[in-house]
């Protein structure tokens, strides 16, 4: 129905009639859109005051017109680069079909783009830029919606959760605090009654999810944002540890270019190498991260992390026949 058109679409039609010198008035426009005259008055006032449209009323013709050259173009709200960015967003979003909020964001973009009187060809942007597709399986939208509802209303949830390394299934009651997206993966951050502590759960490892009748009282001392800041590579441990890693002069430029963790500090050394200082809660996550840099990264402290990396390195060398495998398993201090 006509009255369902958003205000932006009404203003676009008003602009068309003004430019064609049809001298519309509030009554004729209200009949056309099947809305009240006051609604049209507000639309015109918005165009005059907020958009600077030179609209004036002609007493003789009993209608509105532009007293100087002006057009209601995409640049009224968006410049050309912003319009291109919206079109690019719509295209990139297609890669995320089925992900949380996909439908809502897609509909919102459609409404904006359809209301714009001029568009650019899709390839105009994508001949220059490209974007990676998500690589991880996305969570069930129904699971996501239930968790969102549980967080907003402090409802306990019961989950059957699959462990990453062993594949073991455990049943847990969780007080959900935050849905967090990082590194192509959605996490639920909440208090786990089984472990008696805050934990981060990967949504796609949840094999079953049920909302319980009981509600929980949110812990006022827990700050989800601070918890997320302490995570390293999206992994959270139990106790914070100070870490110092030395990167070679060859690797140092790459390390300087990025912010690896909110706590990081960089100490420049005389030979072009650097020490990267972190305060993290998961040495396991740091161990895996350091190993990818091979001989260009050396753990200086703590000693327990240095031993973890050494044991893992010896185990890898043993796989290829370089040395005998260590007697202690990798990751064991």
Secondary structure, 3 states (H helix, E strand, C coil): CHHHCCHHHHHHHHHHHHHCCCCCCHHHHHHHHCCCHHHHHHHHHHHHHCCCCCEEEECCCCEEEECCCCCCCHHHHCCHHHHHHHHHHHHHHHHHCCCCCHHHHHHHHHHHHHHCCCCCCCHHHHCCCCCCCCCCCCCCHHHHHHHHHHHHHCEEEEEEEECCCCCCEEEEEEEEEEEEEECCEEEEEEEECCCCEEEEEEHHHEEEEEEEEEECCCCCCCCHHHHHHHCECCECCCCCEEEEEEECHHHHHHHHHCCCCCCCEEEECCCCCEEEEEEECCHHHHHHHHHCCHHHEEEEECHHHHHHHHHHHHHHHHHCCCCCCCCCCCCCC
